[in-house]
Amino acid sequence: MTAGQKELPAGWKWVQLGDGGTIADGDWILKQHYSSKEEVRLLQVGDIGKWFLIGKSARYISENTALNLGCTFLRKVDLLISRMPDPIVRACLFHGLPYKSITAVDVSIYRTNPALLDKNFALHYMCSDGWLSKATRLARGATRQRVSRRNLQTILIPLPPLEEQKRIAEILNQAEEIKKL
């Protein structure tokens, strides 16, 4: 255990976020790539909320442009992490949209390894004050604070056994539903 880490329950361990899945940066999309056709939705930093996709912007590119640029198309299992404020490294689960979607460069795509890390458990942790505090300390930049993908991968997360992760996520999901009543 390193400085600042709390002791975990038996069977749990600390792992780096990158050990629980793959993290990819979004794509470099320039204004000249934008299209008036609603073919491929470009999700930007402002579209990423804490817990939920906000859908604040309305930018699109053509499917041909996305393919030519080698863009990473989003899947319904992806966690999206905004590497810029506010707040920095807020995360949401991508539930899909009625069209193909990609992200801008400052939105990382996190695909958990389902044999190791439950995406819902990961989302709950990434919306916690502890996560946001750890990530804020990694922010760099003279004019615009951001967390690099490399630093994002190194953030330590608690990792219970997989079945326990699922049980915890279900309890937390139910608690969130109760809050909405």
LINSUL-V623317 format. One record per pair of residues at least 24 apart in sequence whose ideal C-beta (glycine too) atoms are under 8 Angstrom apart, sorted by the first residue. I is the first residue (numbers start at 0). J is the second residue. Records with the same first field share a line. If there is no record, write none. Layout:
I: J / J
This chain:
4: 155
7: 157
8: 159
10: 159 / 160 / 163
11: 157 / 158 / 159 / 160
12: 157 / 158
13: 155 / 156 / 157 / 158
14: 155 / 156 / 158
15: 152 / 153 / 154 / 155 / 156
16: 109 / 151 / 152 / 153 / 154 / 155 / 156
17: 151 / 152 / 153
18: 115
19: 111 / 112 / 115 / 116 / 121 / 156 / 158
20: 109 / 110 / 111 / 112 / 115 / 116 / 121
21: 109 / 110 / 112
22: 80 / 107 / 108 / 109 / 148 / 151 / 152
23: 71 / 107 / 108 / 110 / 148
24: 104 / 105 / 107 / 108 / 148
25: 71 / 101 / 102 / 103 / 104 / 105 / 106 / 107 / 108
26: 65 / 68 / 69 / 70 / 71 / 101 / 102 / 103 / 104
27: 68 / 104
28: 58 / 60 / 68 / 70 / 101 / 103 / 104
32: 60 / 64 / 68
33: 58 / 59 / 60
34: 59 / 60 / 61 / 64
35: 59
36: 61
37: 98
38: 62 / 65 / 98 / 99
39: 64 / 65 / 70 / 72 / 98 / 99 / 100 / 101
40: 96 / 98 / 99 / 100 / 101
41: 100 / 101 / 102 / 103
42: 73 / 79 / 100 / 101 / 102 / 103 / 106
43: 102 / 103 / 105 / 106
44: 81 / 82 / 83 / 103 / 105 / 106
46: 106
47: 79 / 80 / 81 / 89 / 90 / 91 / 106
48: 89 / 91
49: 86 / 89 / 90 / 91 / 126
50: 90 / 91 / 122 / 126
51: 91
52: 79 / 91 / 93 / 94
60: 101
62: 99
65: 99 / 101
70: 101
71: 101 / 102 / 108
72: 99 / 100 / 101
73: 99 / 100 / 101 / 102 / 108
74: 110
76: 110 / 111 / 113 / 118
77: 108 / 109 / 110
78: 108 / 109 / 110 / 111 / 118 / 121 / 122 / 125
79: 106 / 107 / 108 / 109
80: 106 / 107 / 108 / 109 / 125 / 151
81: 105 / 106
82: 106 / 107 / 145 / 146 / 147 / 148 / 151
83: 143 / 144 / 145
84: 138 / 144
86: 131 / 135
87: 131 / 134 / 135 / 138 / 144 / 145 / 146
88: 125 / 130 / 131 / 134 / 135 / 146 / 151
89: 125 / 126 / 131
90: 122 / 125 / 126
91: 122
92: 118 / 119 / 122
105: 145
107: 148 / 151
114: 161
115: 158 / 161
116: 158 / 161 / 164
117: 161 / 164 / 165 / 168
119: 165 / 168 / 169 / 172
120: 159 / 164 / 165 / 167 / 168
121: 156
122: 168
123: 167 / 168 / 171
124: 156 / 157
130: 154 / 156
